[in-house]
Amino acid sequence: MLISSGFTISFNHSKDYQRVNLVIYGAALLMLWCSGLACYFQVLLTTILIPVLIYNHNRNPQPFMKLCYASNGWILYDLSGQNTLYKTAQIRFDGGFFVLLVLQQDNYKQMLVIFRDQMSTQQYRMLRLMEKIEKKIEDVKI
C-alpha cells in the first residue's frame, strides 16, 4: 500500500474496550462491596454502577467513524459524517492493546485511543511508518 493511497482505519466496536470496561467496573464493584460503607449505600451505588456498566459496555470507545490519510493530511470523520482535517498524527503511547494517537492542526489537538483490535497489523505498521515519514518531512522543512 502506498502512502498516497487512501489509508483508512474504521472505528468499529472493540472487544478489548469491552474487556477493559468490565475489569474496571468489576474492580469498582469489588472495592465497593469490600468497603466499610453501610449496606444501603452499597446497594444504592451498585444500582447506579450496573446500568452505567451496561451502557458503556455496548458503546464505541470514541465518537468517530473513521480516520483517513489523504495527500493534504489526516481526515477524521465523526458519527454525523462531518470531517476535520489535521496536519500531523503522532503516536504518543503504545500500550500493547491500545494506541494513543494525537492528531494536530495549527492550534488544535485531538487525542484518540485506538484499540489494537480496531486495526489490522498492516494498518498499525503503516500508521507507524507514516508517522516517521511525517517527522522526517517536518525535520527537512526546518
Number of C-alpha atoms within 10 A of each C-alpha: 9 7 14 10 11 12 17 17 19 13 19 17 17 19 16 16 24 18 11 12 17 16 12 13 18 15 12 14 17 11 11 16 17 10 11 10 11 9 11 9 13 17 14 10 14 16 11 11 16 14 11 12 16 13 10 16 20 13 14 16 20 14 13 19 18 17 19 16 23 15 9 11 17 22 19 21 18 15 11 9 10 11 16 11 18 20 14 20 24 18 16 11 12 14 10 8 12 17 17 15 18 17 20 18 15 8 5 8 13 12 14 17 15 20 22 20 16 20 16 11 11 10 16 15 11 16 21 14 13 18 15 15 13 16 15 11 10 11 9 8 7 5
